[in-house]
Amino acid sequence: MAIISNRYEFLYLFDCENGNPNGDPDAGNAPRVDPEDMHGLVSDVALKRRVRNYVQIARGNEMPYAIFVEHATNLNTKIVRAHEQTEGGYAPGGKANKGKVEAARRWLCANFFDIRTFGAVLAVGPNAGQVRGPVQFAFARSIDPVLPLDISITRMAVTQDVTGAKSSADYLKWEQEQPEDSLRTMGRKALISYGLYLAKGFISAHLAEQTGFTEEDLALFWEALLRMFEHDRSASKGLMSVREPIVIFKHVGTDSDTSQRARQARLGCAPAHKLFDLIKVTRREGVQAPRSFSDYHITFHRSGVPAGVEACFACWNNGSTVIRSEPPQTWEVR
């Protein structure tokens, strides 16, 4: 399995209809927003979580595609196992030397997809160092402002802790003695009516070499981005959808010398922000309050793609991830 040898940037559109794409625990789980302009936000952590969840489903959580940061688990369990599986074993209470820490780190990178991809802090108990992952997201941001709504709902049952009850029969007796209206309660649901979000990401060939992130890992990552919302359904999230394709900027270099061109491909041939600026997403004329993806217009400035960079487009076709050289026909190309 070849380690990737090119730098990449990617741009990713997704939307949310009548749901909460990313709740803020500090705001009663209301949808995240930028308070200055009310544009919606989705954290990088939320996107990584969905990638992890898809890979866990798709690969059965089996090594070498196992997931390190699983729901409701102790990360130290896996770190201890890394020490057990490498030379010298695990010494409880002891301090591992540099070589032992490095061996445990390499074992974890080799067996856990999300460590190879996103990195991890592995010095939280038994020390296995720290890993900077080659794949990183910025916060996703909505194209237009969103309006978080706080909706009242009725719950047709209660969860009362009955004092003195020792059995289900005691709970049933209490329930039968209550007025019917007291066995209902109110609840709340936070959502936005619609938001189209744009996420930006980066992939470093240099950091990929350190973690062992391969071309096969990269293909699985594109697959996860395209399909992850299909396995992340809940009443709170509404309808979340990937708006294909993923725009991928691959640095390939320009030099006639093979070794120098490979160096350019690893280091990159243009700043990330200039590549992202080649894609413009705007509201269609006359649309005041967007409520669907069709309310937007996308322009790709192909003429601005710099030398040494290839623009390509990833989409999901007949169950497979397909990388194309041409943007969708619905986009305007300049």
Secondary structure, DSSP 8 states (H G I E B T S, - for coil): --B--S-EEEEEEEEEEEE-SSEEGGGTTEE-B-TTT-EEEE-HHHHHHHHHHHHHHHHTT-TTSB-SS-TT--HHHHHHHHHHHSTT---TT----HHHHHHHHHHHHHHBHHHHHHEEE--SSS---EEE-SEEE--EEEEEE---EEEEEEESS-----TT--SHHHHHHHHHTS-GGGG-EEEEEEEEEEEEEEEEEEE-HHHHHHHT-BHHHHHHHHHHHHHGGGG---TTT-EEEE-S-EEEEEE----SSHHHHHHHHHH-SS-HHHHHTTEEEEE-TT-SS--SGGGEEEEE-GGG--TTEEEEEEEEETTEEEEESS--TTSEE-
